[in-house]
Amino acid sequence: MRRIVIALITALALPLAMAAPAQAGGLDDVFAKLLVKQVKGTNVNKHLQALQAIATANGGNRAAGTSGYDASRDYVADKLRKAGYRVTLNPINFVESWSENTPPTLALTAPNAKTYVPNEDFFSFQPSPSGDVTAQVQGVDLTLPPAPAPSSTSGCEAADFAGFVAGRIALIQRGTCPFVTKVQNAAAAGATGIIVFNEGQPGRTDAYALDIGEWRAGIPMVFADFAVGNELASTAGATVHLKVDANLVLGTDENVIAESRFGDPRNVVMVGAHLDSVPEGPGINDNGSGTAAILEIAEEMARYPVKNKVRFAFWAAEEIGLLGSDQYVAGLSQEQRDRIRVYLNFDMVASPNYAYKLYDGDDSDNVGSPAGPPGSAEIEKQLEAFYGSRNLPTVGTDFDGRSDYGPFIAVGIPAGGIFTGAEGIKTDEEAALFGGTAGVAYDVCYHQACDTITNVNATALDVDSDAIADSVARYAFNLRSIPPRTAARSAAAALATES
């Protein structure tokens, strides 16, 4: 069957191969041109119409935890199954609601007795589940006294918990990495409770109500001021009574993951877009546009005899904290992560007042976050080459952590993609390059009810869908420009050691 499919598609591709210039590449070039020809903006728009109809029939949105999201999931999964993909519904959790029944308890019980004042010295760390534990406290890579500038990396790495005694309460200092990373690492190390305390610099001393927005540990957690954390860290053999009495209700949504029948599973090209909208509207540009584009591409290339495995991901709960992609990546082993050679992200690719923005893989813009992991610069160059072939300009956009590439680059997977702008304001220079209106948001309906089927730019949608098709097809057949993941990790480790 594989030979028949290859023969049929090769026959279709042959005219393109014969018409290509002598310096053209191999199968990657041939199939990229074929896929770009097959992918139609009108077909992408049909998927957008379907997503609009789903939102209209389900209270006006497709947000996490709603019937609109469920219907969007089923629509995408059904299309992919019919195209011939292996489709998996990958469950993820999100917080539906959280409330406290009684104030939390934090009390030193040994070697001395002292009770700290709830909602003053410390607060329940939302969304902590209920829990009641008395155990010895163990500090985790603390910086005491605090450095002159925020610098604590306490709990940011699993290695910080080397020597941590399972069953103890982890005492962790604020700083450097997301709170959720510290919480995950503590839970994985066997902590029975978590006390995170403020870092200690001026302006970073007090406790306050804090919500990390997602549930990652089934143990009680509190956020304390620096004085409390410093006292516990300085008390040899400190044992505390920690109690949280709360109602935590979890919801479950599902990522849609579709994998090609063909291709080497040791070399995975991953392509993602978030499927959910905000509760305020149907989310047709954000992110029906990315969803519809990669769905059309998946359908058209389903029977391609790809060399590398292609995996399409439609993420749940992006709008409430990148939960779908974050929990997916967290659930992968190191070996599974190393098999993902590239991650391509497409979020908002048809903004009405668009600019063709490519994620700045090499940090050539010198703005914000550093360069992406090794291979990210090559992804940016590949996308630039497509726009250049049509004499279309592009500009860079920072890896600012606002979309689903974030969890991938955090574990060293090279990433790239296209973005046409959200609530940011279009500059005079961009208006000169791309047209549109300077001084106005790229998408004036961002996260609003008016993000409907009328809120997409057909030209941007068509061009960006072709650009996505070109890169997906090229990487599906040729990953020579992307360093192997193990080599990239070794190089990054060596660089960190030298610095």
HUPE-V520355 format. One record per residue. PSI is psi in whole degrees, -180 to 180 (999 if undefined). OMEGA is omega in whole degrees, 0 to 359 (NA if undefined). Layout:
BEGIN
<<PSI;OMEGA> <PSI;OMEGA>>
END
This chain:
BEGIN
<<-42;179> <-42;181> <-37;179> <-45;180> <-45;179> <-44;181> <-43;181> <-45;183> <-38;178> <-37;177> <-39;177> <-36;184> <-19;187> <-45;179> <-36;178> <-39;180> <-41;181> <-31;182> <-13;183> <150;178> <161;186> <-30;183> <3;182> <158;183> <-158;184> <-137;183> <-34;180> <-42;180> <-43;181> <-50;184> <-27;174> <-45;179> <-39;179> <-45;182> <-41;177> <-39;179> <-37;183> <-34;183> <124;184> <135;176> <-33;179> <-35;178> <-37;175> <-42;180> <-32;177> <-38;176> <-38;177> <-41;177> <-39;180> <-41;179> <-37;175> <-44;180> <-38;178> <-47;180> <-44;181> <-37;181> <-6;186> <50;173> <11;174> <7;179> <174;178> <41;187> <161;178> <137;177> <11;182> <165;176> <-29;177> <-39;176> <-44;180> <-42;180> <-37;177> <-45;177> <-47;183> <-37;179> <-49;182> <-47;182> <-40;180> <-44;178> <-42;182> <-40;178> <-44;180> <-29;179> <-16;176> <9;180> <155;167> <114;187> <132;177> <136;172> <112;187> <109;187> <143;175> <157;180> <150;171> <161;183> <118;175> <-42;179> <156;177> <136;176> <154;179> <141;174> <-43;180> <160;179> <152;180> <167;179> <133;170> <114;184> <133;173> <125;182> <-19;179> <146;3> <-10;176> <169;178> <130;177> <134;180> <128;179> <153;187> <118;180> <148;179> <22;173> <-63;176> <-26;182> <160;179> <154;169> <137;183> <98;183> <142;359> <71;180> <136;171> <170;174> <150;177> <150;182> <110;185> <141;171> <119;185> <166;177> <144;178> <142;175> <121;178> <147;183> <102;173> <53;185> <153;175> <95;183> <128;355> <166;183> <148;176> <162;180> <-30;179> <157;180> <121;186> <-4;183> <133;174> <20;183> <121;175> <4;184> <-23;181> <147;176> <-31;180> <-21;177> <-22;184> <11;174> <126;182> <-3;177> <135;182> <115;179> <139;182> <-16;177> <170;176> <125;182> <129;176> <113;191> <139;181> <142;175> <149;171> <145;167> <-61;187> <166;180> <147;177> <-38;184> <-32;178> <-43;178> <-43;181> <-46;179> <-46;182> <-38;179> <-44;179> <-42;180> <-28;181> <-4;177> <19;177> <144;177> <-8;176> <164;183> <129;170> <111;172> <132;179> <154;184> <159;197> <-37;175> <-16;177> <161;175> <130;182> <-6;180> <52;183> <-33;189> <156;170> <155;177> <167;178> <130;187> <135;182> <115;180> <-6;169> <-10;180> <157;184> <123;181> <0;182> <133;181> <39;182> <153;182> <144;183> <141;173> <159;175> <119;186> <163;176> <169;184> <-38;183> <-41;179> <-49;181> <-42;180> <-40;179> <-44;180> <-40;180> <-29;184> <-3;182> <108;181> <129;178> <22;182> <129;175> <136;182> <155;171> <118;182> <127;181> <134;171> <131;181> <97;189> <161;174> <114;179> <120;179> <120;181> <142;171> <163;178> <130;169> <-180;183> <130;165> <148;172> <119;181> <124;181> <130;184> <140;182> <151;178> <-33;182> <169;173> <152;182> <117;181> <-10;176> <-11;180> <99;187> <129;171> <114;184> <134;185> <124;186> <154;174> <144;180> <143;188> <-23;185> <158;172> <176;168> <161;179> <-21;186> <-16;184> <179;186> <-15;175> <51;184> <-40;170> <-43;182> <93;2> <45;172> <-31;184> <-48;178> <-41;179> <-50;184> <-39;181> <-49;184> <-24;175> <-44;177> <-42;179> <-43;178> <-43;180> <-43;185> <-30;184> <14;187> <-34;183> <12;177> <140;179> <63;189> <148;178> <-38;183> <143;179> <135;178> <129;183> <117;178> <135;181> <130;176> <106;194> <141;173> <154;167> <34;174> <-38;187> <-11;177> <27;172> <30;180> <34;190> <-39;182> <-51;181> <-38;182> <-48;181> <-31;176> <-50;181> <-41;180> <-29;182> <-4;180> <143;171> <167;178> <-38;179> <-42;179> <-37;177> <-41;182> <-23;179> <-20;179> <105;186> <-35;177> <150;170> <123;181> <125;187> <134;183> <103;186> <112;181> <81;183> <17;181> <38;182> <140;185> <-39;181> <56;196> <159;162> <146;177> <98;183> <131;178> <137;180> <132;190> <82;185> <-28;182> <3;182> <32;178> <-20;178> <-17;181> <44;180> <132;171> <-128;187> <158;179> <-180;178> <156;175> <175;178> <159;179> <130;185> <-24;181> <-38;178> <-38;180> <-36;177> <-45;178> <-43;180> <-38;180> <-44;178> <-42;178> <-39;182> <-38;179> <-51;180> <-38;178> <-35;179> <-19;177> <11;180> <39;179> <135;180> <161;172> <161;172> <162;179> <157;171> <143;189> <149;167> <81;186> <5;176> <11;185> <1;179> <-178;195> <-3;172> <-23;187> <-54;181> <-27;180> <-49;181> <-25;179> <-26;179> <16;172> <12;179> <125;181> <142;185> <162;176> <-180;179> <-169;186> <144;179> <134;181> <9;174> <150;181> <-115;184> <-7;178> <161;186> <132;179> <134;182> <167;176> <-41;181> <-39;179> <-37;178> <-36;178> <-34;181> <-43;192> <-6;188> <-165;182> <-162;189> <119;175> <151;178> <4;180> <149;180> <150;175> <-36;179> <100;182> <-12;179> <15;181> <124;178> <34;179> <169;180> <-24;183> <4;175> <74;184> <-171;181> <-20;178> <-2;187> <33;178> <147;176> <116;186> <-36;180> <-49;179> <-42;180> <-44;182> <-48;181> <-46;182> <-35;176> <-40;176> <-41;180> <-41;178> <-46;180> <-43;182> <-50;183> <-41;180> <-46;181> <-42;181> <-46;180> <-27;177> <-26;181> <-18;189> <113;178> <21;185> <-29;182> <-12;184> <123;180> <144;176> <145;185> <-41;181> <-39;178> <-40;180> <-40;179> <-39;179> <-42;179> <-42;180> <-40;179> <-41;179> <-41;180> <-42;179> <-37;179> <-41;180> <-35;183> <999;NA>>
END
